């Protein structure tokens, strides 16, 4: 079992920045890819960014150039630096971890971007 706890969400004006953190605990030895997903009201959950244990990253086209995912394996923590935020980035952001073929999710953190 892996437990994921997100933090860092909040309310920010358009153009502003936020940094999300996700701390993993439990059976962390087998964690490979970690990532961030988001779900806006009335929409499906969508991929934001992922990062492997080795540091390879992927991004949704909508956030490329604005968001940066990073990972501290020693602290078992993944980060999402979000710059130039737009109102359409408003969503609940969820942390995800792939461990031993199982997917684990955090409870989410709300990000609200006002125009």
WOVEN-V390958 format. One record per helix or strand of 3 or more residues. SS is the DSSP state (h for helix, s for strand). FROM is the first residue (numbers start at 1). TO is the last residue. If there is no record, write none. Layout:
SS_FROM_TO, SS_FROM_TO
This chain:
s_2_7, s_10_13, s_18_26, s_31_39, s_46_51, s_57_59, s_67_72, s_77_82, h_87_89, s_91_99, s_102_105, s_109_114
